[in-house]
């Protein structure tokens, strides 16, 4: 199972689409590694510098409708190859969300109030999150704060994550 912990990056915008996650011109790539340097390269967001902002990031926190747009597996793959296995948002595009779980990654949905708390924590340097998949909790640690947030995940999605994704799940169960 992948590790679901690390430094967070807050992207304070709704409707970040799959073209912004990985531009369409890289969709001919068949190797995940070829996408690594292109993650979020077309994202226009004040204060976001793709070269600096993604350093050592393991988790993204964002607003509503993350992963909207085209239904491509390349978007979760680009996150995965960069070591980002968790995205936390108020909502996700349905196909993007399922593609995350199919890759053994977490797409965690939280209420707006909880997302606001995470954005508050992002104002501090070095905010870290650790996700306990079994208990469906998120442990948030920053310089001045330590808190636990709960999230909902179906047993099936939990199984996909714990086995490493859909292919591994199918190999184990069929």
Phi and psi in degrees as GROMACS dihedral restraints (atoms count N, CA, C in turn):
[ dihedral_restraints ]
;  ai    aj    ak    al  type     phi  dphi    fc
    3     4     5     6     1   -65.2    20    10
    4     5     6     7     1   158.8    20    10
    6     7     8     9     1   -88.1    20    10
    7     8     9    10     1   130.7    20    10
    9    10    11    12     1  -111.8    20    10
   10    11    12    13     1    66.9    20    10
   12    13    14    15     1  -157.0    20    10
   13    14    15    16     1   156.4    20    10
   15    16    17    18     1   145.3    20    10
   16    17    18    19     1  -169.6    20    10
   18    19    20    21     1   -70.7    20    10
   19    20    21    22     1   143.5    20    10
   21    22    23    24     1  -106.1    20    10
   22    23    24    25     1   152.7    20    10
   24    25    26    27     1  -121.3    20    10
   25    26    27    28     1   124.8    20    10
   27    28    29    30     1   -98.4    20    10
   28    29    30    31     1   123.7    20    10
   30    31    32    33     1  -111.7    20    10
   31    32    33    34     1   100.0    20    10
   33    34    35    36     1   -83.9    20    10
   34    35    36    37     1    71.6    20    10
   36    37    38    39     1  -160.0    20    10
   37    38    39    40     1   145.7    20    10
   39    40    41    42     1   -90.1    20    10
   40    41    42    43     1   165.4    20    10
   42    43    44    45     1    61.2    20    10
   43    44    45    46     1    38.0    20    10
   45    46    47    48     1   -74.2    20    10
   46    47    48    49     1   117.9    20    10
   48    49    50    51     1   -97.5    20    10
   49    50    51    52     1   170.5    20    10
   51    52    53    54     1   -65.4    20    10
   52    53    54    55     1   -26.9    20    10
   54    55    56    57     1   -67.8    20    10
   55    56    57    58     1   -30.0    20    10
   57    58    59    60     1   -80.1    20    10
   58    59    60    61     1   -30.1    20    10
   60    61    62    63     1   -69.6    20    10
   61    62    63    64     1   -50.3    20    10
   63    64    65    66     1  -143.6    20    10
   64    65    66    67     1   113.7    20    10
   66    67    68    69     1   -57.2    20    10
   67    68    69    70     1   146.6    20    10
   69    70    71    72     1   -57.9    20    10
   70    71    72    73     1   -27.5    20    10
   72    73    74    75     1   -65.8    20    10
   73    74    75    76     1   -11.8    20    10
   75    76    77    78     1  -101.2    20    10
   76    77    78    79     1     7.6    20    10
   78    79    80    81     1   -73.9    20    10
   79    80    81    82     1    -8.9    20    10
   81    82    83    84     1   -82.0    20    10
   82    83    84    85     1   -10.0    20    10
   84    85    86    87     1   -69.6    20    10
   85    86    87    88     1   137.3    20    10
   87    88    89    90     1  -110.1    20    10
   88    89    90    91     1   -11.5    20    10
   90    91    92    93     1  -102.7    20    10
   91    92    93    94     1   128.0    20    10
   93    94    95    96     1   -58.7    20    10
   94    95    96    97     1   -38.6    20    10
   96    97    98    99     1   -58.4    20    10
   97    98    99   100     1   -29.8    20    10
   99   100   101   102     1   -67.2    20    10
  100   101   102   103     1   -21.7    20    10
  102   103   104   105     1   -86.9    20    10
  103   104   105   106     1   -16.5    20    10
  105   106   107   108     1   -50.0    20    10
  106   107   108   109     1   -49.5    20    10
  108   109   110   111     1   -75.3    20    10
  109   110   111   112     1    -3.1    20    10
  111   112   113   114     1  -106.9    20    10
  112   113   114   115     1     1.4    20    10
  114   115   116   117     1   -57.2    20    10
  115   116   117   118     1   126.7    20    10
  117   118   119   120     1    57.8    20    10
  118   119   120   121     1    19.7    20    10
  120   121   122   123     1   -65.8    20    10
  121   122   123   124     1   -23.6    20    10
  123   124   125   126     1  -100.3    20    10
  124   125   126   127     1     7.9    20    10
  126   127   128   129     1   -74.5    20    10
  127   128   129   130     1   122.3    20    10
  129   130   131   132     1  -103.6    20    10
  130   131   132   133     1   110.4    20    10
  132   133   134   135     1  -152.8    20    10
  133   134   135   136     1   125.8    20    10
  135   136   137   138     1   -53.8    20    10
  136   137   138   139     1   130.2    20    10
  138   139   140   141     1    85.1    20    10
  139   140   141   142     1    -4.8    20    10
  141   142   143   144     1   -94.3    20    10
  142   143   144   145     1   122.2    20    10
  144   145   146   147     1  -121.4    20    10
  145   146   147   148     1   110.9    20    10
  147   148   149   150     1   -54.9    20    10
  148   149   150   151     1   -35.9    20    10
  150   151   152   153     1   -73.9    20    10
  151   152   153   154     1   -36.5    20    10
  153   154   155   156     1   -91.4    20    10
  154   155   156   157     1   -41.5    20    10
  156   157   158   159     1   -66.6    20    10
  157   158   159   160     1   -28.4    20    10
  159   160   161   162     1   -90.2    20    10
  160   161   162   163     1    -3.5    20    10
  162   163   164   165     1   -62.0    20    10
  163   164   165   166     1   124.3    20    10
  165   166   167   168     1    62.9    20    10
  166   167   168   169     1    16.1    20    10
  168   169   170   171     1   -81.0    20    10
  169   170   171   172     1   136.5    20    10
  171   172   173   174     1  -119.3    20    10
  172   173   174   175     1   -16.9    20    10
  174   175   176   177     1  -141.5    20    10
  175   176   177   178     1   137.0    20    10
  177   178   179   180     1  -110.1    20    10
  178   179   180   181     1   136.3    20    10
  180   181   182   183     1  -117.5    20    10
  181   182   183   184     1   131.2    20    10
  183   184   185   186     1  -147.3    20    10
  184   185   186   187     1  -170.8    20    10
  186   187   188   189     1   -96.5    20    10
  187   188   189   190     1  -134.8    20    10
  189   190   191   192     1   -87.9    20    10
  190   191   192   193     1   152.8    20    10
  192   193   194   195     1    60.6    20    10
  193   194   195   196     1    40.2    20    10
  195   196   197   198     1   -68.1    20    10
  196   197   198   199     1   137.5    20    10
  198   199   200   201     1    83.7    20    10
  199   200   201   202     1    19.0    20    10
  201   202   203   204     1   -70.7    20    10
  202   203   204   205     1   171.6    20    10
  204   205   206   207     1   101.8    20    10
  205   206   207   208     1  -142.0    20    10
  207   208   209   210     1   -67.0    20    10
  208   209   210   211     1   147.5    20    10
  210   211   212   213     1   -92.5    20    10
  211   212   213   214     1    79.2    20    10
  213   214   215   216     1  -118.1    20    10
  214   215   216   217     1   138.9    20    10
  216   217   218   219     1   -70.5    20    10
  217   218   219   220     1   -20.0    20    10
  219   220   221   222     1   -58.7    20    10
  220   221   222   223     1   -30.6    20    10
  222   223   224   225     1   -64.1    20    10
  223   224   225   226     1   -52.7    20    10
  225   226   227   228     1   -63.2    20    10
  226   227   228   229     1   -35.8    20    10
  228   229   230   231     1   -59.9    20    10
  229   230   231   232     1   -41.8    20    10
  231   232   233   234     1   -64.5    20    10
  232   233   234   235     1   -36.9    20    10
  234   235   236   237     1   -65.9    20    10
  235   236   237   238     1   -48.0    20    10
  237   238   239   240     1   -59.3    20    10
  238   239   240   241     1   -46.1    20    10
  240   241   242   243     1   -67.3    20    10
  241   242   243   244     1   -15.4    20    10
  243   244   245   246     1   -98.3    20    10
  244   245   246   247     1     7.7    20    10
  246   247   248   249     1    77.9    20    10
  247   248   249   250     1    17.6    20    10
  249   250   251   252     1  -102.8    20    10
  250   251   252   253     1   104.5    20    10
  252   253   254   255     1  -107.0    20    10
  253   254   255   256     1    -0.1    20    10
  255   256   257   258     1  -135.9    20    10
  256   257   258   259     1   131.4    20    10
  258   259   260   261     1  -124.2    20    10
  259   260   261   262     1   129.7    20    10
  261   262   263   264     1  -115.0    20    10
  262   263   264   265     1   125.6    20    10
  264   265   266   267     1  -150.0    20    10
  265   266   267   268     1   168.7    20    10
  267   268   269   270     1   -71.1    20    10
  268   269   270   271     1   -32.7    20    10
  270   271   272   273     1  -162.4    20    10
  271   272   273   274     1   162.4    20    10
  273   274   275   276     1  -130.9    20    10
  274   275   276   277     1   154.5    20    10
  276   277   278   279     1   -64.7    20    10
  277   278   279   280     1   137.8    20    10
  279   280   281   282     1   -56.4    20    10
  280   281   282   283     1   -47.8    20    10
  282   283   284   285     1   -70.0    20    10
  283   284   285   286     1   -40.1    20    10
  285   286   287   288     1   -59.3    20    10
  286   287   288   289     1   -46.4    20    10
  288   289   290   291     1   -57.2    20    10
  289   290   291   292     1   -47.0    20    10
  291   292   293   294     1   -67.7    20    10
  292   293   294   295     1   -36.3    20    10
  294   295   296   297     1   -62.1    20    10
  295   296   297   298     1   -35.2    20    10
  297   298   299   300     1   -61.1    20    10
  298   299   300   301     1   -51.5    20    10
  300   301   302   303     1   -63.2    20    10
  301   302   303   304     1   -38.1    20    10
  303   304   305   306     1   -62.3    20    10
  304   305   306   307     1   -24.2    20    10
  306   307   308   309     1   -92.4    20    10
  307   308   309   310     1     3.6    20    10
  309   310   311   312     1    77.8    20    10
  310   311   312   313     1    23.8    20    10
  312   313   314   315     1  -110.6    20    10
  313   314   315   316     1   168.5    20    10
  315   316   317   318     1  -108.4    20    10
  316   317   318   319     1   128.1    20    10
  318   319   320   321     1  -114.1    20    10
  319   320   321   322     1    99.6    20    10
  321   322   323   324     1   -99.6    20    10
  322   323   324   325     1   126.1    20    10
  324   325   326   327     1   -99.9    20    10
  325   326   327   328     1   128.5    20    10
  327   328   329   330     1  -127.3    20    10
  328   329   330   331     1   158.0    20    10
  330   331   332   333     1   -65.2    20    10
  331   332   333   334     1   156.0    20    10
  333   334   335   336     1   -53.7    20    10
  334   335   336   337     1   -40.7    20    10
  336   337   338   339     1   -61.1    20    10
  337   338   339   340     1   -41.0    20    10
  339   340   341   342     1   -70.7    20    10
  340   341   342   343     1   -37.9    20    10
  342   343   344   345     1   -62.4    20    10
  343   344   345   346     1   -42.1    20    10
  345   346   347   348     1   -59.7    20    10
  346   347   348   349     1   -39.3    20    10
  348   349   350   351     1   -61.8    20    10
  349   350   351   352     1   -43.4    20    10
  351   352   353   354     1   -64.9    20    10
  352   353   354   355     1   -39.2    20    10
  354   355   356   357     1   -65.3    20    10
  355   356   357   358     1   -36.1    20    10
  357   358   359   360     1   -59.5    20    10
  358   359   360   361     1   -43.9    20    10
  360   361   362   363     1   -65.2    20    10
  361   362   363   364     1   -31.3    20    10
  363   364   365   366     1   -64.5    20    10
  364   365   366   367     1   -21.4    20    10
  366   367   368   369     1   -66.5    20    10
  367   368   369   370     1   -22.6    20    10
  369   370   371   372     1   -90.1    20    10
  370   371   372   373     1   147.7    20    10
  372   373   374   375     1   -64.3    20    10
  373   374   375   376     1   148.5    20    10
  375   376   377   378     1    52.3    20    10
  376   377   378   379     1    62.1    20    10
  378   379   380   381     1   -93.5    20    10
  379   380   381   382     1   130.5    20    10
  381   382   383   384     1  -120.8    20    10
  382   383   384   385     1   150.5    20    10
  384   385   386   387     1  -128.6    20    10
  385   386   387   388     1   142.8    20    10
  387   388   389   390     1  -128.8    20    10
  388   389   390   391     1   126.8    20    10
  390   391   392   393     1  -105.6    20    10
  391   392   393   394     1   128.0    20    10
  393   394   395   396     1  -102.2    20    10
  394   395   396   397     1   102.6    20    10
  396   397   398   399     1   -64.0    20    10
  397   398   399   400     1   -43.0    20    10
  399   400   401   402     1   -60.7    20    10
  400   401   402   403     1   -42.3    20    10
  402   403   404   405     1   -91.8    20    10
  403   404   405   406     1    -7.5    20    10
  405   406   407   408     1    57.7    20    10
  406   407   408   409     1    49.1    20    10
  408   409   410   411     1  -130.4    20    10
  409   410   411   412     1   155.1    20    10
  411   412   413   414     1  -120.5    20    10
  412   413   414   415     1   123.1    20    10
  414   415   416   417     1   -99.1    20    10
  415   416   417   418     1   120.3    20    10
  417   418   419   420     1  -108.4    20    10
  418   419   420   421     1   128.9    20    10
  420   421   422   423     1  -132.3    20    10
  421   422   423   424     1   125.2    20    10
  423   424   425   426     1  -133.5    20    10
  424   425   426   427     1  -174.9    20    10
  426   427   428   429     1   -56.3    20    10
  427   428   429   430     1   -43.5    20    10
  429   430   431   432     1  -110.5    20    10
  430   431   432   433     1    -5.1    20    10
  432   433   434   435     1  -131.2    20    10
  433   434   435   436     1   149.0    20    10
  435   436   437   438     1  -145.4    20    10
  436   437   438   439     1   122.0    20    10
  438   439   440   441     1  -149.4    20    10
  439   440   441   442     1   163.8    20    10
  441   442   443   444     1  -124.2    20    10
  442   443   444   445     1   132.3    20    10
  444   445   446   447     1  -118.5    20    10
  445   446   447   448     1   144.7    20    10
  447   448   449   450     1  -102.0    20    10
  448   449   450   451     1   150.5    20    10
  450   451   452   453     1  -139.0    20    10
  451   452   453   454     1   160.9    20    10
  453   454   455   456     1   -99.0    20    10
  454   455   456   457     1   139.1    20    10
  456   457   458   459     1  -148.4    20    10
  457   458   459   460     1   135.4    20    10
  459   460   461   462     1   -70.5    20    10
  460   461   462   463     1   157.0    20    10
  462   463   464   465     1   -61.7    20    10
  463   464   465   466     1   -36.0    20    10
  465   466   467   468     1   -65.8    20    10
  466   467   468   469     1   -48.1    20    10
  468   469   470   471     1   -62.0    20    10
  469   470   471   472     1   -38.9    20    10
  471   472   473   474     1   -60.5    20    10
  472   473   474   475     1   -40.8    20    10
  474   475   476   477     1   -64.1    20    10
  475   476   477   478     1   -40.8    20    10
  477   478   479   480     1   -59.9    20    10
  478   479   480   481     1   -44.9    20    10
  480   481   482   483     1   -65.1    20    10
  481   482   483   484     1   -45.8    20    10
  483   484   485   486     1   -67.1    20    10
  484   485   486   487     1   -29.7    20    10
  486   487   488   489     1   -90.4    20    10
  487   488   489   490     1    -9.8    20    10
  489   490   491   492     1   103.2    20    10
  490   491   492   493     1     3.1    20    10
  492   493   494   495     1   130.3    20    10
  493   494   495   496     1   179.5    20    10
  495   496   497   498     1   -61.8    20    10
  496   497   498   499     1   -46.7    20    10
  498   499   500   501     1   -60.5    20    10
  499   500   501   502     1   -45.3    20    10
  501   502   503   504     1   -64.8    20    10
  502   503   504   505     1   -40.1    20    10
  504   505   506   507     1   -61.8    20    10
  505   506   507   508     1   -45.7    20    10
  507   508   509   510     1   -64.1    20    10
  508   509   510   511     1   -42.5    20    10
  510   511   512   513     1   -59.0    20    10
  511   512   513   514     1   -38.5    20    10
  513   514   515   516     1   -76.7    20    10
  514   515   516   517     1   -32.9    20    10
  516   517   518   519     1  -110.3    20    10
  517   518   519   520     1    -8.9    20    10
